[in-house]
Amino acid sequence: MKPAPFVYERPQSMDAVLALLAENHSDTKILAGGQSLVPMMNFRLAKPERLIDINRLPDLNYVRLEGSEIAIGALARHADVKDSALVAKHAPLMHAAYEWIAHAAVRNRGTLCGNLCHCDPASEMPAIMLACGATMVLKSKAQTRKVAAADFFLGLYETAVKPDEMLVEVRVPIAPPGQTFGFMEVSMRKGDYAWVVVACLATVSAGKFTQVALSAAGIGSCAVRLADIEKTVNGQPATQATCDQAGQLAYDKIEPFGDVANSAQYRRDLLRTLVSRTLAQAAALPA
Ligand SMILES: Cc1cc2nc3c(=O)[nH]c(=O)nc-3n(C[C@H](O)[C@H](O)[C@H](O)COP(=O)(O)OP(=O)(O)OC[C@H]3O[C@@H](n4cnc5c(N)ncnc54)[C@H](O)[C@@H]3O)c2cc1C
């Protein structure tokens, strides 16, 4: 199918983008890599009246260290982030997760910021941003504001980005010394969206879990932090028994949705197993 008719704008500067967004046109979408938006338009699941193509904006394709954070610009492609030595060194969880995200052709074009704004319920990166405690930098003509990942992902394809705003940068805190991670996903094929994905950051000190950050996607309308489970794991021995208890708690407390691909019960079983295995991976327990 072909998309419904739309007005196409291709501004050359950030000021021009923000001026267009400030017009508060009834239905405007930013076009970044187009890897989610264009298929949705072709299927007529999205019918924006106006597209603002940001691909000609200068200086937005960067992955750089700024103090204790990695700053990733709106036009950094997945491939740039995946192959970044900075990300591999300072955000190893994100680096590991990238193995699972889409395919080379999609990663060459799709952007991390577009991925986060799209907020697909089965997308891996929102879960990673939640576990890492990333910050989103949003810009409008009137102001620049920072939104914590915890307040950014609001629901099914819904984020805190307002109609007159653009996500200009994501800031990911660098991993402190001694922090470990776990990442587990089940999907139809590697490179497909997750059926269920669990991500974890932790420190294991004197044989106990501390500073555990656990997140998941594929179980509800958008990625979530598993705060109740984190609380029960923190301070506990980094043993298989603790990991299994955490998995069981996830099973007992969380009611995932079901869809044509997987029943709710299957996702619940997956969640239990992946929570347990992700924590065990972070604690370097034998598989
Ligand atoms: C075959 C295939 C497999 C895929 N597999 C996966 C997968 O396994 N995991 C996964 O997570 N994703 C997957 N994707 C999606 C891919 O990661 C997309 O690149 C990503 O979801 C969207 O990024 P984009 O730059 O292409 O954004 P676009 O498609 O251009 O835009 C997506 C949405 O975000 C908005 N937007 C984009 N940039 C901004 C911005 N800077 N500020 C405000 N709003 C903005 C747009 O208006 C639109 O609503 C897959 C896609 C395909 C086609």
The ligand as an SDF file (V2000), in Angstrom:
LIG
                    3D

 53 58  0  0  0  0  0  0  0  0999 V2000
   12.2950   -5.4100    9.9570 C   0  0  0  0  0  0  0  0  0  0  0  0
   12.4000   -4.5590   11.1780 C   0  0  0  0  0  0  0  0  0  0  0  0
   12.8330   -5.1430   12.3570 C   0  0  0  0  0  0  0  0  0  0  0  0
   12.9370   -4.3830   13.5110 C   0  0  0  0  0  0  0  0  0  0  0  0
   13.3340   -4.9880   14.6700 N   0  0  0  0  0  0  0  0  0  0  0  0
   13.4090   -4.2610   15.8010 C   0  0  0  0  0  0  0  0  0  0  0  0
   13.7950   -4.8540   17.0340 C   0  0  0  0  0  0  0  0  0  0  0  0
   14.1100   -6.0360   17.1300 O   0  0  0  0  0  0  0  0  0  0  0  0
   13.8150   -4.0700   18.1320 N   0  0  0  0  0  0  0  0  0  0  0  0
   13.4960   -2.7370   18.0870 C   0  0  0  0  0  0  0  0  0  0  0  0
   13.5260   -2.0630   19.1120 O   0  0  0  0  0  0  0  0  0  0  0  0
   13.1530   -2.1450   16.9450 N   0  0  0  0  0  0  0  0  0  0  0  0
   13.0890   -2.8590   15.8050 C   0  0  0  0  0  0  0  0  0  0  0  0
   12.7160   -2.2520   14.6470 N   0  0  0  0  0  0  0  0  0  0  0  0
   12.4080   -0.8050   14.6400 C   0  0  0  0  0  0  0  0  0  0  0  0
   13.6870    0.0300   14.4700 C   0  0  0  0  0  0  0  0  0  0  0  0
   14.4640   -0.0590   15.6340 O   0  0  0  0  0  0  0  0  0  0  0  0
   13.3660    1.5040   14.1700 C   0  0  0  0  0  0  0  0  0  0  0  0
   14.5230    2.0850   13.6870 O   0  0  0  0  0  0  0  0  0  0  0  0
   12.9640    2.3430   15.3240 C   0  0  0  0  0  0  0  0  0  0  0  0
   11.8990    1.7730   16.0310 O   0  0  0  0  0  0  0  0  0  0  0  0
   12.5190    3.7300   14.9030 C   0  0  0  0  0  0  0  0  0  0  0  0
   13.6160    4.5370   14.6120 O   0  0  0  0  0  0  0  0  0  0  0  0
   13.6050    5.4650   13.3320 P   0  0  0  0  0  0  0  0  0  0  0  0
   14.7730    6.3820   13.4490 O   0  0  0  0  0  0  0  0  0  0  0  0
   13.4950    4.6510   12.1240 O   0  0  0  0  0  0  0  0  0  0  0  0
   12.2750    6.3470   13.6080 O   0  0  0  0  0  0  0  0  0  0  0  0
   11.0800    6.7340   12.6330 P   0  0  0  0  0  0  0  0  0  0  0  0
   10.4750    5.5420   12.0380 O   0  0  0  0  0  0  0  0  0  0  0  0
   11.5260    7.8220   11.7160 O   0  0  0  0  0  0  0  0  0  0  0  0
   10.0870    7.3980   13.7100 O   0  0  0  0  0  0  0  0  0  0  0  0
    9.4500    6.5940   14.6850 C   0  0  0  0  0  0  0  0  0  0  0  0
    8.5720    7.4910   15.5600 C   0  0  0  0  0  0  0  0  0  0  0  0
    9.3680    8.3340   16.3940 O   0  0  0  0  0  0  0  0  0  0  0  0
    9.1360    9.7350   16.0970 C   0  0  0  0  0  0  0  0  0  0  0  0
   10.4510   10.3640   16.1550 N   0  0  0  0  0  0  0  0  0  0  0  0
   11.5700    9.9530   15.5090 C   0  0  0  0  0  0  0  0  0  0  0  0
   12.6220   10.6870   15.8980 N   0  0  0  0  0  0  0  0  0  0  0  0
   12.1480   11.5990   16.7830 C   0  0  0  0  0  0  0  0  0  0  0  0
   12.7690   12.6270   17.5570 C   0  0  0  0  0  0  0  0  0  0  0  0
   14.0940   12.8620   17.4860 N   0  0  0  0  0  0  0  0  0  0  0  0
   11.9940   13.3680   18.3760 N   0  0  0  0  0  0  0  0  0  0  0  0
   10.6510   13.1380   18.4580 C   0  0  0  0  0  0  0  0  0  0  0  0
   10.0190   12.1700   17.7750 N   0  0  0  0  0  0  0  0  0  0  0  0
   10.7670   11.4150   16.9490 C   0  0  0  0  0  0  0  0  0  0  0  0
    8.4820    9.7400   14.7330 C   0  0  0  0  0  0  0  0  0  0  0  0
    7.6850   10.8750   14.5460 O   0  0  0  0  0  0  0  0  0  0  0  0
    7.6790    8.4500   14.7660 C   0  0  0  0  0  0  0  0  0  0  0  0
    6.4900    8.6450   15.4900 O   0  0  0  0  0  0  0  0  0  0  0  0
   12.6140   -2.9930   13.4740 C   0  0  0  0  0  0  0  0  0  0  0  0
   12.2010   -2.3840   12.2780 C   0  0  0  0  0  0  0  0  0  0  0  0
   12.0960   -3.1620   11.1390 C   0  0  0  0  0  0  0  0  0  0  0  0
   11.6430   -2.5090    9.8640 C   0  0  0  0  0  0  0  0  0  0  0  0
  1  2  1  0
  2  3  1  0
  2 52  2  0
  3  4  2  0
  4  5  1  0
  4 50  1  0
  5  6  2  0
  6  7  1  0
  6 13  1  0
  7  8  2  0
  7  9  1  0
  9 10  1  0
 10 11  2  0
 10 12  1  0
 12 13  2  0
 13 14  1  0
 14 15  1  0
 14 50  1  0
 15 16  1  0
 16 17  1  0
 16 18  1  0
 18 19  1  0
 18 20  1  0
 20 21  1  0
 20 22  1  0
 22 23  1  0
 23 24  1  0
 24 25  2  0
 24 26  1  0
 24 27  1  0
 27 28  1  0
 28 29  2  0
 28 30  1  0
 28 31  1  0
 31 32  1  0
 32 33  1  0
 33 34  1  0
 33 48  1  0
 34 35  1  0
 35 36  1  0
 35 46  1  0
 36 37  1  0
 36 45  1  0
 37 38  2  0
 38 39  1  0
 39 40  1  0
 39 45  2  0
 40 41  1  0
 40 42  2  0
 42 43  1  0
 43 44  2  0
 44 45  1  0
 46 47  1  0
 46 48  1  0
 48 49  1  0
 50 51  2  0
 51 52  1  0
 52 53  1  0
M  END
$$$$
